Amino acid sequence: MKTVVLFSGGLDSTVLMHTLAGELYPVFCDYGQPHLEAEYAAAERIWPSKLIVIELPQLTMPGRIGKASVVPGRNLLMVAAAAAYALSIGASRVVSGVNATDHDVYADCLPEFNTNLDRLLYSTYGVRYVAPFENTTKAEIVALGRECGAPIADSWSCYNGGDEPCGECSACHARAEALA
């Protein structure tokens, strides 16, 4: 089965890529994120073959909830772009690594969002949208990654650019808690 995978080179998508079977087409989305270079370098390091880059409109992080940066509509745009790509190559599904750890902050990671988006894409285009980790915590994803041998150490989770993770942003905190 041809599957388009939203692949950021982050912890969740790295584990996801290593748990899927079939013909995988990883899609990396450039939306003007401050951590673009570090994230893309991780994605290339982890899955260099067939990595497709999709450029989206530049999105900003206008809101903060606690320590988390919120980019409204980011997942919606990424899934829509990945679905269009899936149609162009004859893939039947789009898969992303959104997970339960993000439910409290990101509305487009909630199971209801995923269910409704799947329903819309399938009824309109015949493409399924699957979020297999939607009820899985980041700690559980780390455990799964360790079991399947995913290169977690090569992944990038920091929302800030640079050569080293900042250790201060919400993504760094979530990663550290999950790895503990």
C-alpha positions in Angstrom: 0.0 0.0 0.0 1.3 3.4 -0.9 1.3 5.7 2.1 2.3 9.4 2.4 3.8 10.1 5.8 4.1 13.6 7.2 7.7 13.4 8.3 9.4 16.2 10.2 12.4 14.4 11.4 11.0 14.8 14.9 10.6 12.1 17.6 7.0 11.2 16.8 7.3 11.0 13.0 10.6 9.1 13.3 9.0 6.4 15.3 6.0 6.4 13.0 8.1 5.9 9.9 9.8 2.9 11.6 6.5 1.2 12.5 4.8 1.4 9.1 5.0 -1.2 6.4 4.4 -0.9 2.7 5.6 1.7 0.1 6.3 4.9 2.1 6.5 8.4 0.7 7.8 10.8 3.4 6.7 14.4 3.0 8.6 17.2 4.8 6.7 20.5 5.1 8.4 23.8 5.0 6.1 26.4 6.6 8.8 28.9 7.5 9.5 27.3 10.9 12.4 28.8 12.8 13.9 25.3 13.2 13.6 24.4 9.5 17.3 23.7 8.9 17.8 21.5 11.9 14.5 19.7 11.3 15.2 19.1 7.6 18.7 17.9 8.4 17.3 15.3 10.9 14.7 14.2 8.3 17.4 13.7 5.6 19.6 11.8 8.1 16.8 9.5 9.2 15.1 8.8 5.9 17.1 10.2 2.9 15.4 8.3 0.2 12.3 9.6 -1.5 12.0 12.6 0.9 9.6 15.1 -0.7 9.6 18.7 0.4 6.3 20.7 0.2 6.5 24.4 0.6 3.5 25.9 2.4 2.6 29.5 3.0 4.9 30.9 5.7 3.1 30.4 9.0 3.9 32.2 12.2 3.6 31.2 15.8 1.4 34.0 17.1 0.1 32.3 20.2 1.7 30.8 23.3 -0.1 28.6 25.7 2.2 28.0 28.6 5.5 27.1 27.0 4.0 25.8 23.8 4.1 27.7 20.5 0.8 27.4 18.7 0.7 27.6 14.9 -3.0 27.7 14.1 -4.0 25.4 11.2 -0.6 24.0 10.7 -1.6 20.3 10.7 -4.7 21.1 8.6 -2.5 22.6 5.9 0.1 19.9 6.1 -2.5 17.1 5.8 -4.2 18.8 2.9 -1.0 19.2 1.0 0.0 15.6 1.8 -3.4 14.4 0.5 -3.0 16.3 -2.7 0.4 14.7 -3.1 -1.1 11.3 -2.3 -3.6 11.7 -5.1 -0.9 12.6 -7.5 1.1 9.4 -6.9 -1.9 7.1 -6.4 -1.4 6.7 -2.6 -4.4 5.7 -0.6 -3.6 7.2 2.8 -1.8 10.0 4.6 -0.4 9.2 8.1 0.9 11.6 10.7 2.4 11.3 14.2 0.1 13.6 16.1 -0.3 12.3 19.6 -2.1 12.5 22.9 0.6 14.5 24.6 -0.4 17.5 22.4 -4.2 17.3 23.0 -4.3 20.1 25.7 -2.5 22.6 23.5 -3.1 21.9 19.8 -6.7 21.5 18.6 -5.6 19.9 15.3 -4.1 16.9 17.2 -7.4 15.9 18.8 -9.1 12.6 17.9 -12.2 14.5 16.8 -10.2 16.7 14.4 -8.5 13.6 13.0 -11.8 11.7 12.6 -13.5 14.6 10.8 -10.5 15.3 8.5 -10.4 11.6 7.6 -14.1 11.6 6.8 -13.7 14.7 4.7 -10.7 13.5 2.7 -12.1 10.0 2.2 -15.6 11.2 1.1 -14.2 13.8 -1.2 -11.0 12.2 -2.6 -10.9 8.6 -1.5 -7.7 9.2 0.6 -7.7 8.1 4.3 -6.1 10.2 7.0 -4.7 8.1 9.8 -3.2 9.3 13.1 -2.2 6.0 14.8 -0.7 7.8 17.8 -3.6 10.1 18.5 -4.3 8.3 21.8 -0.7 7.5 22.6 1.5 9.6 24.8 5.0 10.7 23.8 6.5 8.4 26.5 4.6 5.5 24.9 5.9 6.5 21.5 9.5 6.5 22.9 9.0 3.0 24.3 7.6 1.9 20.9 10.6 3.5 19.1 13.0 1.7 21.4 11.3 -1.6 20.7 11.4 -1.2 16.9 14.9 0.3 16.8 13.9 3.8 15.5 16.8 6.2 15.5 15.4 8.5 18.2 18.8 10.1 18.9 18.9 11.4 15.3 15.5 13.1 15.5 15.0 16.8 16.2 12.3 18.2 18.5 13.4 21.7 19.3 11.2 24.6 18.1 14.2 26.9 18.0 16.8 26.9 15.3 20.5 26.3 16.0 23.0 23.6 16.2 21.9 22.2 19.5 18.4 21.9 21.1 17.6 24.9 23.3 16.2 22.7 26.2 13.7 25.5 27.0 10.9 25.3 24.5 7.8 23.1 24.9 9.1 20.5 22.4 12.3 20.1 24.3 10.5 19.7 27.6 8.1 17.2 26.2 11.0 15.2 24.6 13.0 15.2 27.9 10.0 14.0 29.9 9.2 11.3 27.4 12.8 10.0 27.3 13.1 10.0 31.1 
